Amino acid sequence: MKDKDSLESHYHSAAEIWQVGCTGAVLEPTHRPKFITMARSRFHTFQLSINHSQTIGDGAKIDALVRGLAIELHGAPGLAEQWFDSEFSADDFGELVNANLAQLGTSDKS
């Protein structure tokens, strides 16, 4: 039972870190690296989905993935900050996400 409680606490904590990090609020120093890792995982998932869609030739899916990530980042300033700090935003599809973000009124502030 103790292991189950520990596991639930771990995932609950991860969900809280994700939620707080996405808002752009200041994270505790021990939580920031975990948020960055989760954000990078999200961006990597986007990249894998794009690669798969390219392989099968599904342009509509690529458009939906790009637009969907832009909308997600627009609503999550802390996640958008990580996006702009990552190498993911600099590749071809990252630039498409950035263009969609600019249309939504979100851009790299640096």
C-alpha beads as a LAMMPS data file, in Angstrom:
LAMMPS data file: protein, C-alpha beads

110 atoms
109 bonds

1 atom types
1 bond types

-500.0 500.0 xlo xhi
-500.0 500.0 ylo yhi
-500.0 500.0 zlo zhi

Masses

1 110.0

Atoms # bond

1 1 1 0.000 0.000 0.000
2 1 1 2.844 2.374 0.813
3 1 1 4.362 1.916 -2.668
4 1 1 0.999 2.733 -4.283
5 1 1 0.707 5.929 -2.227
6 1 1 4.251 6.896 -3.185
7 1 1 3.543 6.267 -6.867
8 1 1 0.314 8.287 -6.757
9 1 1 2.155 11.096 -4.985
10 1 1 4.854 11.026 -7.663
11 1 1 2.354 11.343 -10.511
12 1 1 0.281 13.909 -8.665
13 1 1 3.425 15.911 -8.096
14 1 1 4.367 15.630 -11.788
15 1 1 0.900 16.849 -12.789
16 1 1 1.216 19.812 -10.433
17 1 1 4.676 20.648 -11.746
18 1 1 3.360 20.497 -15.312
19 1 1 0.382 22.700 -14.511
20 1 1 2.402 25.320 -12.638
21 1 1 5.223 25.263 -15.193
22 1 1 2.841 25.738 -18.106
23 1 1 1.362 28.838 -16.507
24 1 1 4.810 30.404 -16.366
25 1 1 4.784 30.683 -12.570
26 1 1 8.103 30.336 -10.799
27 1 1 8.851 26.728 -10.000
28 1 1 10.809 25.494 -7.015
29 1 1 14.451 24.938 -8.013
30 1 1 14.042 21.169 -7.647
31 1 1 10.923 21.173 -9.861
32 1 1 12.252 23.282 -12.744
33 1 1 14.454 20.531 -14.273
34 1 1 11.528 18.118 -14.146
35 1 1 9.294 20.610 -15.958
36 1 1 11.960 21.214 -18.592
37 1 1 12.279 17.466 -19.129
38 1 1 8.509 17.094 -19.482
39 1 1 8.369 20.032 -21.914
40 1 1 11.150 18.548 -24.039
41 1 1 9.303 15.237 -24.035
42 1 1 6.195 17.038 -25.330
43 1 1 8.206 18.669 -28.111
44 1 1 9.858 15.373 -29.006
45 1 1 6.423 13.752 -29.256
46 1 1 5.387 16.540 -31.629
47 1 1 8.484 15.909 -33.733
48 1 1 7.832 12.145 -33.850
49 1 1 4.229 12.756 -34.908
50 1 1 5.384 15.120 -37.658
51 1 1 7.928 12.574 -38.884
52 1 1 5.287 9.845 -38.979
53 1 1 2.858 12.094 -40.839
54 1 1 5.572 12.936 -43.372
55 1 1 6.305 9.249 -43.883
56 1 1 2.694 8.448 -44.678
57 1 1 2.220 11.648 -46.686
58 1 1 -0.537 13.121 -44.538
59 1 1 -0.245 16.872 -45.056
60 1 1 -3.543 17.586 -43.331
61 1 1 -2.277 15.812 -40.213
62 1 1 0.938 17.861 -40.300
63 1 1 -1.091 21.066 -40.521
64 1 1 -3.256 19.933 -37.597
65 1 1 -0.206 19.031 -35.492
66 1 1 1.467 22.391 -36.167
67 1 1 -1.693 24.369 -35.440
68 1 1 -2.492 22.256 -32.365
69 1 1 0.931 22.795 -30.802
70 1 1 0.746 26.516 -31.526
71 1 1 -2.623 26.739 -29.772
72 1 1 -1.279 24.721 -26.837
73 1 1 1.783 26.966 -26.521
74 1 1 -0.318 30.112 -26.854
75 1 1 -2.348 29.043 -23.824
76 1 1 0.700 28.002 -21.793
77 1 1 3.278 30.800 -21.532
78 1 1 5.717 28.732 -19.467
79 1 1 5.640 25.956 -22.038
80 1 1 6.051 28.511 -24.841
81 1 1 9.138 29.877 -23.097
82 1 1 10.644 26.380 -23.095
83 1 1 9.668 25.992 -26.751
84 1 1 11.503 29.141 -27.791
85 1 1 14.547 28.092 -25.730
86 1 1 14.666 24.675 -27.416
87 1 1 16.217 23.548 -30.673
88 1 1 12.800 22.190 -31.665
89 1 1 11.553 25.694 -32.459
90 1 1 14.384 26.269 -34.941
91 1 1 13.718 23.387 -37.352
92 1 1 11.434 23.685 -40.392
93 1 1 8.282 22.550 -38.630
94 1 1 9.229 24.548 -35.551
95 1 1 9.287 27.629 -37.742
96 1 1 5.764 26.779 -38.905
97 1 1 4.670 26.529 -35.265
98 1 1 6.345 29.896 -34.610
99 1 1 4.485 31.464 -37.548
100 1 1 1.188 30.141 -36.171
101 1 1 2.113 31.462 -32.726
102 1 1 2.821 34.893 -34.194
103 1 1 -0.645 34.866 -35.793
104 1 1 -2.085 34.087 -32.359
105 1 1 -0.119 36.945 -30.816
106 1 1 2.609 34.912 -29.099
107 1 1 6.236 35.291 -30.068
108 1 1 9.725 34.819 -28.714
109 1 1 10.217 37.685 -26.279
110 1 1 14.014 37.560 -26.329

Bonds

1 1 1 2
2 1 2 3
3 1 3 4
4 1 4 5
5 1 5 6
6 1 6 7
7 1 7 8
8 1 8 9
9 1 9 10
10 1 10 11
11 1 11 12
12 1 12 13
13 1 13 14
14 1 14 15
15 1 15 16
16 1 16 17
17 1 17 18
18 1 18 19
19 1 19 20
20 1 20 21
21 1 21 22
22 1 22 23
23 1 23 24
24 1 24 25
25 1 25 26
26 1 26 27
27 1 27 28
28 1 28 29
29 1 29 30
30 1 30 31
31 1 31 32
32 1 32 33
33 1 33 34
34 1 34 35
35 1 35 36
36 1 36 37
37 1 37 38
38 1 38 39
39 1 39 40
40 1 40 41
41 1 41 42
42 1 42 43
43 1 43 44
44 1 44 45
45 1 45 46
46 1 46 47
47 1 47 48
48 1 48 49
49 1 49 50
50 1 50 51
51 1 51 52
52 1 52 53
53 1 53 54
54 1 54 55
55 1 55 56
56 1 56 57
57 1 57 58
58 1 58 59
59 1 59 60
60 1 60 61
61 1 61 62
62 1 62 63
63 1 63 64
64 1 64 65
65 1 65 66
66 1 66 67
67 1 67 68
68 1 68 69
69 1 69 70
70 1 70 71
71 1 71 72
72 1 72 73
73 1 73 74
74 1 74 75
75 1 75 76
76 1 76 77
77 1 77 78
78 1 78 79
79 1 79 80
80 1 80 81
81 1 81 82
82 1 82 83
83 1 83 84
84 1 84 85
85 1 85 86
86 1 86 87
87 1 87 88
88 1 88 89
89 1 89 90
90 1 90 91
91 1 91 92
92 1 92 93
93 1 93 94
94 1 94 95
95 1 95 96
96 1 96 97
97 1 97 98
98 1 98 99
99 1 99 100
100 1 100 101
101 1 101 102
102 1 102 103
103 1 103 104
104 1 104 105
105 1 105 106
106 1 106 107
107 1 107 108
108 1 108 109
109 1 109 110
